[in-house]
Amino acid sequence: MTTPEQSARSRIDVLLTTAGWAVQDAAAANIHAVRGVAIREFPLPFSDQSTGVETRFTNGLDPAPRSRPVFAFHKLKGRDLLLDLDAHGGGRILSRSTSPMASSHC
């Protein structure tokens, strides 16, 4: 019998995969496997919390991080807009005033 948590996890995995993420378990995670790895139940600077119905996003690199409601999981392209990636693969966070997503649903 499927528990409500298992059912929600299945919906969340489908939503993440549809948004372009490769969903992996924390115990078997390989962040180098592909670009855009979503690790189940693992805290990172960019964090999505979802029930499978309601989804929230937290940017842990914000000066005052807080959870914000979003309409869907960020696609990889949208997440890249949050970072100004340099040629070496590093990045710096864009300020809210210069972020391409500042006028959308940040």
C-alpha positions in Angstrom: 0.0 0.0 0.0 1.3 3.4 -0.9 1.6 6.0 1.9 0.7 9.6 1.3 4.4 10.5 1.6 5.4 7.9 -1.1 2.6 9.3 -3.3 3.8 12.8 -2.8 7.4 11.8 -3.5 6.3 10.2 -6.8 4.5 13.4 -7.9 7.5 15.5 -6.9 9.9 13.3 -8.8 7.8 13.6 -11.9 7.6 17.4 -11.5 11.4 17.7 -11.1 12.1 15.4 -14.0 9.7 17.4 -16.2 11.6 20.5 -15.2 14.8 18.9 -16.4 16.3 17.7 -13.2 17.9 14.2 -12.7 16.5 13.0 -9.4 18.8 11.0 -7.2 18.8 9.5 -3.6 21.3 11.2 -1.2 23.0 7.9 -0.5 23.7 7.2 -4.2 24.0 10.8 -5.4 26.5 11.6 -8.2 26.5 15.4 -8.8 28.8 14.9 -11.8 26.5 12.5 -13.6 24.6 15.3 -15.5 24.0 19.0 -15.3 21.1 19.6 -12.9 21.0 16.9 -10.2 18.2 17.1 -7.6 19.0 15.2 -4.5 16.1 13.9 -2.4 15.9 15.2 1.1 19.3 16.9 1.1 19.9 20.5 2.2 21.7 22.7 -0.3 22.0 26.5 -0.8 19.1 26.3 -3.3 16.3 24.3 -1.7 12.9 23.4 -2.9 10.3 22.1 -0.5 7.2 20.4 -1.9 4.2 18.4 -0.8 3.5 17.5 -4.5 0.8 20.1 -4.5 2.4 23.2 -2.9 6.0 24.1 -3.7 8.3 26.6 -2.0 11.9 27.8 -2.9 14.6 29.0 -0.5 17.8 30.7 -1.7 20.2 30.0 1.2 22.6 32.5 -0.2 20.2 35.4 0.3 21.2 37.8 3.1 18.0 36.9 4.8 17.0 33.4 3.4 13.3 32.5 3.6 11.0 30.1 1.9 8.9 31.6 -0.9 6.0 30.1 -2.8 6.6 29.2 -6.4 4.3 27.9 -9.1 6.6 25.1 -10.2 10.1 23.8 -9.8 12.7 26.0 -11.4 14.0 24.7 -14.7 17.7 24.4 -15.1 17.7 27.5 -17.2 15.8 29.5 -14.6 18.2 28.3 -11.9 21.2 29.4 -14.0 19.6 32.9 -14.2 20.1 33.1 -10.4 23.8 32.7 -10.9 26.2 34.7 -13.0 28.4 31.8 -14.0 32.0 32.6 -14.8 34.2 30.8 -17.3 35.7 28.7 -14.5 32.4 27.2 -13.5 32.2 29.3 -10.3 29.5 31.9 -9.8 28.3 34.8 -7.9 24.7 35.5 -6.9 23.1 38.3 -8.8 21.5 41.1 -6.7 17.7 41.3 -6.8 17.9 44.5 -8.8 20.0 43.0 -11.6 18.6 39.5 -11.6 16.7 38.5 -14.8 14.1 36.9 -12.5 13.6 39.9 -10.3 10.4 40.9 -12.0 9.0 37.4 -12.2 8.3 35.0 -9.3 11.4 35.3 -7.0 
